[in-house]
């Protein structure tokens, strides 16, 4: 592997072609794919042509004139970046004339550039400085007394990077990166000739413009014009490690550039197979939480949650936790304790927690936050296609002709994939958006959805059935595909059901609110528009009929033959970094790793032989069952690693009431999160920068997480689980997470070929990875479905129990925002709060006017579960009758008002449909007042422990 600090830049992008071209460069023969630039061909042949405006992440531009070459038989000096290779071409990259021309170009650049190299933040990482050396520039004949830009004002508005116009060489790389890579079009060149300079928006500051702070412009800049403030403050890094982002399910690869154990910056890794050198504001810049002053770095214990915390040693804390779990099981029985697996922890850590529960606790009481968001994906895709995961790679969208986005907001929730999708849409792909809210994809620069089906929340199944009805009744099905690949009887039953008049767009319009002609148009486009891909998110799964909708989506893909090749498929966009992995690792009470049911005696036998214990054959408790059992007095102990159920689970007051009944809650996390405030043992967690392991992203891609700094509290999470298990009488003998993955591979058919050696060699691998697919499986279900024949299932629409009434006439739905992440514990402790510092309620102007609500007013939101208060944003993104909020701030209490309705198959909560009333208010809700008092008390308990520890230390 190349030293990650020194990735080679080939100047222009790689070209794919079945035709190869051989040419001569400086007397050496070079063979490259047709369409390759001379610059890239030279670079691949070991000759680096000078350049400034060119970089291999952007299309060639040809403005800097440094990369001029001589071509035998051709007049002039063409730019090597914009000139494609031709067979037999003879190129010279060095000559006295070329040297003279290049030096002259550099002289012009330097004549309007501050010569403060020794104190410049980019010193040692500046392409302008490098090219001055390459061209041999030693003096500037023009002097520095004429017009220049040396006194240009810096733009320091962005918290993460600075813009210094005095150092801009107008190479356009930042503008092109914003257009080509990010797709926001926030930057432009303002002025002409000498006055030309990069401008954000209409000569605005970066913070006031449309810039989304993805960092693409900063990465592209060849000088110190756009520079990370962390580099300005800390200086250049001296080494780097490749790791994987711990935010969303895209799973971006990053270079963590370091000075000793301190992160200087996170740079998107251009060889990262999920992100290909791109990033978003969270992964690129919001890593400072890892060293935030709020980090829990000392274990703590207490008898009751009304007691102050006591700082103790690791041994004392683990001994106490183990003794309490033993006491509770002796008193209440084996099934009285359980554990929660985190979608933010590594595969290896998740595997160990479920192993701890099954082998050391002796039961199957294990669950995960993944069930709270995407369990319907597992159920629906397993039942229809045979595997509980998405079918494609992210890159597959580059081959899509039609893209259907349902219940997802990729530009906010999965922004790097969102940028990739937008690029394909700009190239001409058609777009269908099914969402109650007008998300950015519906209409943004150079993109406009062909259809926005703005349905009512809760009517997803009716919408899917209406689309299917059109495809069936208008003869738009892929008959040959169905006959060859799908179960015939099941298909006929589905076809007959779907063809019923009750499923027509005209009949379902009363449920969805979407005009029938739009549904018919969208169905025809999806069925006959070429390669059609479906991407969906929590707006599909977090419903009472979430599993039914996933089944309906799979039915659509099978009915139109849009599965089993590039550019098509069924693609769930996972919300957290390891949602897919936590499911794969057996984090459900009914499934062992690899999605094998605990009642399967042969599967149990494999694990029993490896683990040396007997595994229960009956499923354990899901999280809602744990809460009910706690209130009933039969579930009294919980081990919760990297999860915050108080903030993330629905019906907050029910959750906290259940936790208050438990006798020992052990929380392992990096901060005092909302659940930790109800804990009796608080174990310091480790951030992704402090441990080794793997994450599995939304495309089934297993990627390495590499430790770049020692665990700040002394142990990585996997080591803590091992020590707790030992104190419970069960030995886990691992010296490194690679050994845990080796065990996973031995026991899980889809992981048989996975190893750290392979991941290090290949960069990443997509499961299934086994003897049948030793290098992984980018596209699933190519020749046949995993289950053999695809199975159509009937999707009867059943209206949700959560209905609007005179008392609660509006529907509340929820979602994410770009700058914040999940419960916000990480991003709220970074400068991302400059963009979004509170959760707000979006309400349509008509509904706001009816209630006398103005933009910025405080409003009370009341449901049958509870009440909270938020600030209103009057917005026509919403349709009348629907309101929307995010859930990133605990004091907002978004889940105080969500109810405990859930998916019929998986108990996934129905976050997306809550009947509410909205009224103007002048003070916080009663819950918020109680929360404020409780929070203040718990933070005081934490400060008491810290103060006592500091006093003892001195």
Buried (B, 14 or more C-beta within 10 A) or exposed (E): EEEBBEBEBBBBBEBEEEEEBEBBBBEEEBEBBBBBBBBBBBBBBEBBBBBBBBBBBBEBBBBBBBBBBBBEEBEEBBBBBBBBBEEEBBBBBEEEEBBEBBBEBBBEBBBBBBEEBEEBBBBEBBBBBBBBEBBEBEEBEEEEEEEBBBEBEEBBBBBBBBBBBBBBBBBBBBBBBBBBBBBBBBBBBBEEEEEEBBBBBEEBBBBEBBBBBBBBBBBBBBBBBBBBBBBBEBEBBEBBBBBBBBBBBBBBBBBBBBEEEEBBBBBBBBBBBBBBBBBBBBBBBBBBBBBBEEBBEBBBBBEEBEEBBBBBEBEBBBBBBBEBBBBBBEEBEEBBBBBBBBBBBBBBBBBBBBBBBBBBBBBBBBBBBBBBBBBBBBBBBBBBBBBBBBBBBBBBBBBBBBBBBBBBBBBBBBBBBBBBBBBBBBEEBBBBBBBBBBBBBBEBBEBEBBBBBBBBBBBBBBBBBBBBBBBBBEEBBBEEBBEEBBBEEBBEBBBEBBEEEEBBBBBBBEBBBBBBEBBBBBBBBBBBBBBBBBBBBBBBBBBBBBBBBBBBBBBBBBBBBBBBBBBBBBBBBBBBBBBBBBBBBBBBBBBBBBBBEBEEEEBBEBBBEEBEBEBBEEBBBBBBBBBBBBBEEBBBBBBBBBBBBBBBBBBBBBBBEBBEBBBBBBBBBBBBBBBBBBBBBBBBBBBBBBBBBBBBBBBBBBBBBBBBBBBBBBBBBBBBBBBBBBBBEBEBEBEEBBBBBBBBBEBBBBBBBBBBEBBEEEBBBBBBBBEEBEEBBBBBBEEEBBBEBBBBBBBEBEBBEBEBEEEBBBBBBBBBBBBBBBBBBBBBBBBBBBBBEEBBBBBBBBBBEEBEBEEEBBBBBBBBBBBBBBBBBBBEBBBEBBBBBBBBBBBBBBBBBBBBBBBBBBBBBBBBBBBBBBEBBEEBBEBBEEBEEBBEEBEEBBEBBBEBBEEEEE
